[in-house]
Amino acid sequence: MSTTEPATTGGPAPASGPGDNAPNYLSHKQILVILGGLMAGMFLAALDQSIVGTALPQIVSEFNSLDKLSWVVTAYLLTSTASTPLWGKISDLYGRRPLFIAAIVTFLAGSVLAALSQNIEMLIGFRAVQGLGAGGLMSLAFATIGDVIPPRERGKYMGYFGAVFGLSSVAGPLLGGLLTDGPGWRWIFWINLPIGLVALGVVAAVLKLPHVKRSHKIDYVGAAVVTAAVTTLLLAISWSGPTNGWGNGTTIALLVAAVVLAVVFVFVELRVAEPIIPMDLFKGRIFSGYAGFAFLMGVAMFGALIFLPLYLQAVKDMSPTRSGLALLPMIVGIFSASIPSGQLMSKTGRYKIYPIISAVLVATAMLLLSTLSMTTPYWQLAIFMFLMGSGLGLSMQITVTAAQNSVPRQHMGTATSTMTFFRSMGGAIGTAIFGAVLTSRLKDHLADIVPNATQQMLDMLGKAANSVPMLHALKEPMKGWALHGLVDAMGDVFLVSLPFLAIAFILAVITPEQRLAGRNDGPKAEGDDDASLEASAAAAMH
């Protein structure tokens, strides 16, 4: 199928099908131009999930606010997670380009304000503004790819997005360390400006996709309720539980409130005309299966990305810069898996095997990481990290493509942002859970290691283990005790991820596969449902 209408970005006209909702797929040359802007925008959001970690000790020292340390990270994850479905829904109504530009501007504004922060409260608030923009950058980049590339060809390009996540996960700690050791921690926010301006220029110049206007009604109530539900859950996990205890009345009240709000959200979404997360999406086994898979892999992924730099800096005595370089085997694993798997998916139209292998590889890597000790040689750790990266590379973008392929085209943005929402939610919850596990298990291990320990000594060693400079300032044998307890507690953290990965493996096995649509396939009708599509796909495969 073809059209004589000129493409909006120059060059050959995009292929299209009949009807108003026909796909406007672009040529390879056009896609590569757009891809640069989208990847720059995504890199901004992904980078800020990891770059802050190496600067946190200096930030805390300057503001003298150790008790609010976790909120510098949590505020970003909270707003990016809660806003993701809203960005996708609004972009379905008004178009990708203006919303992507708005997301970049919001993110850059938050970056400038964070760099100018004068106290920890200001920094937390402006990190929340950054996260608001990041939620749009993540979801809208994937949704735009869904607009311009047919599912069958999408794997060739989605592998590069996996590489962006891998690059950011390594470049974040490395760049954060270099900037913190050099001009200062505020430059981890200033560095966003040149990258963001490049992304803004490319998107404004070339991302001129046609958008069909239709009647709309934005679900503000649903957006408010889902934001409240996510907020109360993260408050319970990252603040009240570790601080007050899991049986504390405040913690229980927050957890109950999160469940109640989640139920209210489902009720609201079932009644409104245009929900931000249509519950009909979850009637399809493909979408619901991979949404759960994305959530569980997000839990495991963030656990590794946060605690591996801690091991390298605290136990192996590496500087922030060196610890960033030491994570290179993980990015090599992501590159070596994401790009070839995307190419094979495009060639064959099949994808089911990749999430299955992904869950197995990540679980194996987590099991191996749980065996780390104070004397583990780096070459062994490098192998473990390569396995982790390979596992993540096999699934991070393939599951998004599979989910996009299973829904009607008019729900593309909403479906994509919902997938991103679940993965980000998994990361936020995983970060909070693993942090709570590390804190509680550290105390238990120190009590076993330190001979005739007093509670005062255990508290002092536990506090020192939360700060690399304080840890290294301890004298022997206290330094050895604290390091030993920290390594043992980290082993428990990696083991905690295994049940999540086991469920992810089961989901990957039982989720059906649907043939990826090609460039010449017609658009999916509004009334299409996953059940009929899966039945026809199963018949074709057998």
C-alpha positions as a printed Julia matrix, in Angstrom:
542×3 Matrix{Float64}:
   0.0     0.0    0.0
   1.25    3.49  -0.75
   0.14    7.06  -0.99
   1.1    10.01  -3.14
   0.82   12.49  -0.29
   4.31   13.83   0.62
   5.81   12.79   3.93
   5.88   15.43   6.62
   9.57   14.94   7.35
  10.85   14.92   3.78
  11.83   12.03   1.56
   9.58    9.17   0.47
   6.0     9.15   1.59
   5.09    6.95   4.53
   3.13    3.85   3.81
  -0.47    3.98   4.89
  -3.57    1.91   4.86
  -7.1     2.9    4.03
  -9.25    4.94   6.35
  -8.73    7.82   8.72
  -6.93    5.67  11.27
  -4.5     4.17   8.76
  -0.91    3.9    9.98
   1.53    6.51   8.66
   4.69    4.44   8.77
   7.87    6.21   7.7
  10.83    5.19   5.58
  14.08    3.93   7.13
  15.83    7.26   6.5
  13.04    9.25   8.12
  12.92    6.9   11.1
  16.66    7.3   11.77
  16.29   11.1   11.91
  13.39   10.92  14.35
  15.12    8.2   16.35
  17.96   10.57  17.24
  15.63   13.03  18.93
  13.63   10.34  20.71
  16.76    8.6   22.01
  18.18   11.89  23.28
  14.96   12.56  25.18
  14.86    9.04  26.62
  18.53    9.25  27.57
  17.75   12.32  29.68
  15.1    10.49  31.68
  17.04    7.24  32.03
  20.27    9.03  32.98
  18.67   10.85  35.89
  17.58    7.55  37.42
  21.23    6.67  38.03
  23.42    9.79  37.87
  22.34   11.13  41.27
  23.51    8.06  43.22
  27.24    8.86  43.19
  26.58   12.49  44.17
  24.31   11.76  47.15
  27.08   11.64  49.8
  28.26   15.14  48.83
  24.69   16.48  48.64
  23.94   15.14  52.13
  27.17   16.6   53.51
  26.34   20.05  52.1
  22.73   20.11  53.31
  23.3    18.02  56.49
  20.14   16.0   55.8
  20.93   12.3   55.98
  17.39   11.5   57.14
  15.93   12.81  53.85
  18.49   11.18  51.57
  16.18    8.59  50.0
  13.62   11.2   48.97
  16.04   12.73  46.47
  15.62    9.49  44.51
  12.06    8.6   45.53
  10.57   12.0   44.55
  11.83   11.52  40.99
  10.55    7.95  40.71
   7.22    8.89  42.28
   6.24   11.65  39.85
   7.68    9.91  36.78
   5.74    6.75  37.62
   2.46    8.44  38.52
   2.44   10.79  35.52
   3.33    8.2   32.87
  -0.25    7.05  32.07
  -1.46   10.66  31.88
   1.16   11.64  29.29
   0.2     8.68  27.12
  -3.51    9.43  27.28
  -3.16   13.12  26.51
  -0.83   12.35  23.61
  -3.49   10.04  22.16
  -5.84   13.03  22.2
  -3.58   15.9   21.14
  -0.69   14.22  19.3
   2.82   13.06  20.22
   4.9    16.06  19.09
   3.48   18.85  21.3
   3.43   16.57  24.33
   6.99   15.35  23.78
   8.16   18.97  23.52
   6.26   19.82  26.71
   7.89   16.86  28.5
  11.38   18.0   27.47
  10.7    21.59  28.61
   9.31   20.38  31.96
  12.33   18.15  32.51
  14.82   20.91  31.68
  13.0    23.38  33.96
  13.23   20.87  36.8
  16.94   20.35  36.07
  17.73   24.08  36.24
  15.77   24.52  39.47
  17.42   21.43  41.03
  20.86   22.81  40.18
  19.95   26.07  41.95
  18.54   24.38  45.1
  19.56   25.96  48.4
  18.32   23.22  50.75
  17.27   19.57  50.68
  13.55   20.4   50.59
  13.98   22.48  47.45
  16.04   19.75  45.81
  13.39   17.1   46.58
  10.64   19.32  45.16
  12.52   20.11  41.97
  13.49   16.46  41.5
   9.73   15.82  41.5
   9.39   18.35  38.65
  12.13   16.52  36.77
  10.3    13.25  37.28
   7.09   14.76  35.92
   8.87   15.5   32.65
  10.67   12.16  32.65
   7.36   10.28  32.76
   6.48   11.86  29.43
   9.9    11.36  27.85
   9.84    7.61  28.51
   6.3     6.79  27.46
   6.0     9.18  24.5
   9.24    7.99  22.89
   7.93    4.42  22.75
   4.49    5.56  21.61
   6.01    7.61  18.77
   8.01    4.61  17.6
   4.72    2.71  17.57
   3.27    5.41  15.3
   6.0     5.48  12.67
   7.28    1.87  12.52
   5.21   -1.26  11.83
   5.45   -3.89  14.61
   7.26   -6.41  12.38
  10.07   -3.9   11.75
  10.04   -2.38  15.22
  12.52   -4.84  16.7
  15.31   -3.47  14.52
  14.95   -0.1   16.19
  13.76   -1.03  19.68
  17.09   -2.73  20.36
  18.71    0.69  20.24
  16.38    1.91  22.96
  17.54   -1.01  25.09
  21.07    0.22  24.46
  20.03    3.7   25.66
  18.93    2.21  28.99
  22.17    0.27  29.23
  24.31    3.28  28.37
  22.5     5.46  30.9
  22.84    2.85  33.64
  26.62    2.9   33.22
  27.12    6.51  32.13
  25.03    7.71  35.09
  27.34    6.54  37.88
  30.44    7.31  35.8
  29.34   10.82  34.81
  27.99   11.47  38.29
  31.33   10.52  39.77
  33.33   12.65  37.34
  31.16   15.72  37.87
  31.01   15.3   41.64
  34.78   14.89  41.87
  35.24   17.84  39.46
  33.03   20.95  39.24
  30.57   19.73  41.88
  27.28   17.86  42.26
  25.13   20.65  40.8
  26.6    19.87  37.39
  24.77   16.55  37.31
  21.72   18.72  36.6
  23.37   21.36  34.39
  24.6    18.6   32.06
  21.0    17.94  31.06
  20.69   21.28  29.26
  22.82   20.61  26.14
  21.38   17.1   25.73
  17.84   18.37  26.21
  18.24   21.25  23.79
  19.49   18.87  21.09
  16.49   16.6   21.66
  14.15   19.61  21.63
  15.57   20.89  18.36
  15.36   17.53  16.58
  11.84   16.78  17.79
  10.55   20.27  16.95
  12.09   20.11  13.46
  11.27   16.61  12.25
   8.54   15.05  14.39
   5.57   16.41  12.42
   3.23   13.46  12.37
  -0.38   13.88  11.19
  -2.91   13.73  14.01
  -6.62   13.2   13.58
  -8.64   15.41  15.95
 -11.41   13.67  17.86
 -13.67   14.45  20.78
 -11.99   13.96  24.13
 -12.47   14.14  27.86
  -9.37   13.91  30.07
  -9.7    11.73  33.15
  -8.42   14.14  35.82
 -10.07   12.17  38.65
  -8.32    8.97  37.58
  -4.99   10.8   37.34
  -5.39   12.22  40.85
  -6.4     8.88  42.36
  -3.56    6.89  40.77
  -1.06    9.56  41.89
  -2.4     9.32  45.45
  -2.26    5.51  45.36
   1.37    5.46  44.19
   2.34    8.17  46.69
   0.89    6.39  49.72
   2.42    3.05  48.71
   5.92    4.54  48.31
   5.55    6.48  51.56
   4.77    3.23  53.36
   7.66    1.29  51.8
  10.4     3.92  51.67
   9.64    6.01  54.74
   7.23    4.74  57.37
   8.11    1.03  57.27
  11.91    1.38  57.62
  11.58    4.27  60.1
   8.65    3.25  62.3
   8.44   -0.5   61.74
   6.15   -2.55  59.5
   3.66   -3.16  62.3
   3.38    0.52  63.12
  -0.07    2.08  62.84
   1.08    4.73  60.34
   2.66    2.12  58.07
  -0.42   -0.1   58.12
  -2.69    2.9   57.51
  -0.63    3.93  54.47
  -0.66    0.41  53.04
  -4.43    0.09  53.54
  -4.93    3.52  51.97
  -2.86    2.47  48.94
  -5.0    -0.64  48.42
  -8.26    1.31  48.86
  -7.12    4.0   46.42
  -6.08    1.34  43.88
  -9.58   -0.19  44.08
 -11.14    3.27  43.73
  -8.95    3.91  40.69
 -10.17    0.73  38.96
 -13.77    1.71  39.77
 -13.23    5.21  38.33
 -11.58    3.87  35.17
 -14.49    1.52  34.52
 -16.97    4.41  34.62
 -15.31    7.34  32.82
 -15.66    7.83  29.07
 -11.91    8.08  28.34
  -9.84    6.53  31.14
  -6.1     7.19  31.34
  -5.6     3.41  31.72
  -8.48    1.62  29.95
  -9.32   -1.53  31.87
 -10.18   -3.18  28.54
  -6.45   -3.37  27.85
  -6.13   -6.0   30.56
  -8.73   -8.28  28.99
  -6.06   -9.35  26.51
  -3.66  -11.99  27.85
  -0.74  -10.56  25.87
  -0.98   -7.05  27.28
  -1.76   -8.05  30.85
   0.94  -10.74  30.84
   3.71   -8.44  29.66
   2.56   -5.59  31.93
   3.1    -7.92  34.89
   6.41   -9.07  33.41
   7.61   -5.45  33.02
   6.72   -4.71  36.65
   8.65   -7.71  37.98
  11.71   -7.09  35.8
  11.69   -3.45  36.95
  11.97   -4.65  40.53
  15.03   -6.78  39.73
  16.69   -4.26  37.4
  16.73   -1.35  39.84
  17.95   -3.62  42.62
  21.07   -4.45  40.64
  21.7    -0.94  39.34
  21.56    0.64  42.79
  23.49   -1.87  44.89
  26.3    -2.86  42.52
  27.89    0.62  42.66
  27.6     0.47  46.45
  29.5    -2.83  46.5
  32.21   -1.49  44.2
  32.72    1.73  46.17
  32.36    0.39  49.69
  33.88   -3.09  49.46
  36.29   -2.77  46.53
  37.28    0.79  47.57
  36.71    2.23  44.08
  36.14    5.92  43.45
  32.79    6.95  41.96
  34.47    7.32  38.56
  36.16    3.91  38.69
  32.98    2.2   39.88
  31.16    3.61  36.87
  33.79    2.16  34.54
  33.6    -1.17  36.37
  29.94   -1.5   35.32
  30.88   -1.69  31.63
  30.33   -5.49  31.39
  26.63   -4.88  32.04
  26.27   -2.46  29.14
  28.21   -4.85  26.89
  25.69   -7.54  27.83
  22.74   -5.26  27.08
  24.14   -4.28  23.68
  25.06   -7.84  22.75
  21.53   -9.07  23.49
  19.15   -6.21  22.67
  20.27   -5.41  19.12
  20.54   -9.0   17.75
  17.28  -10.06  19.4
  15.52   -7.07  17.88
  16.87   -7.94  14.46
  15.78  -11.58  14.79
  12.33  -10.54  15.99
  11.92   -8.34  12.92
  13.12  -11.12  10.63
  10.93  -13.9   12.03
   7.99  -12.02  13.57
   8.43  -14.19  16.69
   9.37  -12.94  20.14
   8.04  -15.24  22.87
  11.35  -17.0   23.58
  13.25  -13.8   24.45
  11.38  -12.81  27.67
  11.65  -16.44  28.83
  15.42  -16.51  28.36
  15.6   -13.02  29.87
  13.99  -14.11  33.15
  16.3   -17.13  33.38
  19.47  -15.08  32.76
  18.54  -12.32  35.22
  17.61  -14.86  37.91
  20.92  -16.69  37.35
  22.81  -13.4   37.62
  21.01  -12.47  40.84
  21.75  -15.87  42.34
  25.44  -15.48  41.46
  25.52  -11.92  42.81
  24.18  -13.19  46.13
  27.47  -15.11  46.53
  29.63  -11.97  46.45
  32.13  -11.69  49.26
  34.85   -9.27  50.29
  37.4   -11.28  48.29
  35.42  -11.96  45.1
  37.73  -11.11  42.16
  36.51   -8.51  39.7
  36.58  -10.9   36.74
  33.89  -13.01  38.41
  31.76   -9.96  39.11
  32.21   -8.9   35.46
  30.75  -12.23  34.29
  27.79  -11.85  36.65
  27.14   -8.32  35.37
  27.39   -9.45  31.73
  24.73  -12.1   32.4
  22.53   -9.49  34.05
  22.92   -7.11  31.11
  22.21   -9.85  28.57
  19.02  -10.81  30.39
  17.79   -7.22  30.55
  18.66   -6.61  26.91
  16.54   -9.55  25.76
  13.3    -8.2   27.18
  13.35   -4.47  27.94
  11.94   -3.3   24.58
  10.66   -6.55  23.07
   7.86   -6.75  25.62
   6.81   -3.18  24.77
   6.64   -4.1   21.07
   4.56   -7.2   21.83
   2.14   -5.18  23.96
   1.82   -2.46  21.32
   1.1    -5.09  18.67
  -1.77   -6.52  20.73
  -3.92   -3.39  21.08
  -5.96   -1.23  18.65
  -3.93    1.56  17.1
  -5.92    4.35  18.79
  -4.77    2.99  22.18
  -1.07    2.88  21.18
   0.05    5.78  23.38
  -2.0     4.65  26.36
  -0.78    1.05  26.07
   2.85    2.14  25.76
   2.7     4.52  28.7
   0.94    1.88  30.81
   3.79   -0.57  30.12
   6.31    2.1   31.12
   4.19    2.85  34.2
   4.38   -0.77  35.36
   8.14   -1.01  34.83
   8.76    2.3   36.64
   6.41    1.23  39.42
   8.39   -1.98  39.77
  11.59    0.03  39.97
  10.24    2.39  42.62
   8.85   -0.44  44.74
  11.96   -2.57  44.21
  14.21    0.27  45.31
  12.19    0.77  48.47
  11.94   -2.96  49.27
  15.63   -3.65  48.71
  16.6    -0.62  50.79
  14.44   -1.87  53.65
  15.89   -5.39  53.35
  19.47   -4.04  53.37
  18.85   -1.96  56.49
  17.16   -4.71  58.49
  19.49   -7.54  57.45
  22.57   -5.38  58.06
  21.65   -5.09  61.74
  21.1    -8.85  62.02
  24.4    -9.71  60.35
  26.35   -7.19  62.44
  24.86   -8.72  65.58
  26.16  -12.14  64.46
  29.6   -10.86  63.4
  30.6    -8.45  66.16
  31.7   -10.26  69.34
  29.97   -9.09  72.52
  28.43   -6.18  70.63
  26.49   -3.5   72.44
  23.44   -1.95  70.83
  25.27    1.37  70.71
  28.13   -0.21  68.71
  25.71   -1.92  66.31
  23.91    1.36  65.66
  27.23    3.11  65.03
  28.44    0.44  62.59
  25.07    0.35  60.83
  25.14    4.12  60.36
  28.72    3.97  59.07
  27.78    1.27  56.54
  25.25    3.67  54.98
  28.02    6.12  54.06
  31.1     5.09  52.1
  33.35    7.87  53.51
  32.31    7.03  57.1
  32.83    3.33  56.41
  36.34    3.82  55.12
  37.17    6.11  58.05
  36.55    3.31  60.58
  39.55    1.65  62.22
  40.1    -2.09  62.24
  38.58   -4.39  63.31
  35.37   -2.29  63.16
  35.86   -1.52  59.47
  36.13   -5.23  58.66
  33.03   -6.03  60.71
  30.98   -3.32  58.97
  32.14   -4.39  55.49
  31.43   -8.04  56.22
  27.92   -7.22  57.44
  27.26   -5.0   54.42
  28.3    -7.71  51.94
  26.18  -10.34  53.69
  23.16   -7.98  53.71
  23.63   -7.26  50.01
  23.6   -11.0   49.32
  20.18  -11.15  50.99
  18.99   -8.25  48.82
  19.85  -10.12  45.61
  18.15  -13.27  46.88
  14.95  -11.34  47.61
  14.63  -10.63  43.89
  14.4   -14.35  42.98
  10.69  -14.86  43.83
   9.81  -11.86  41.65
  11.85  -13.3   38.79
  10.27  -16.72  39.2
   6.83  -15.19  38.71
   8.17  -13.22  35.72
   9.38  -16.49  34.17
   5.95  -18.08  34.62
   4.27  -15.06  33.03
   6.66  -15.19  30.07
   5.87  -18.88  29.53
   2.07  -18.64  29.74
   1.63  -15.35  27.82
   0.59  -16.19  24.23
   2.37  -14.92  21.14
   0.75  -12.91  18.35
   2.27  -12.43  14.9
   3.83   -8.98  14.53
   2.05   -6.84  11.96
   4.04   -5.85   8.9
   4.25   -2.6    6.94
   1.48   -3.64   4.53
  -0.92   -4.95   7.16
  -4.05   -2.88   7.66
  -4.76   -1.08  10.93
  -6.44   -2.9   13.77
 -10.09   -1.97  14.16
 -11.51   -0.45  17.32
 -13.48   -3.56  18.06
 -10.6    -5.99  17.7
  -9.84   -7.84  20.9
  -6.84   -9.87  21.93
  -8.81  -13.08  22.3
  -9.72  -13.33  18.61
  -6.27  -12.16  17.53
  -4.54  -14.7   19.73
  -6.77  -17.46  18.41
  -5.9   -16.66  14.81
  -2.22  -16.35  15.67
  -2.27  -19.74  17.41
  -3.94  -21.3   14.39
  -1.3   -19.82  12.08
   1.57  -21.09  14.24
   0.22  -24.61  14.38
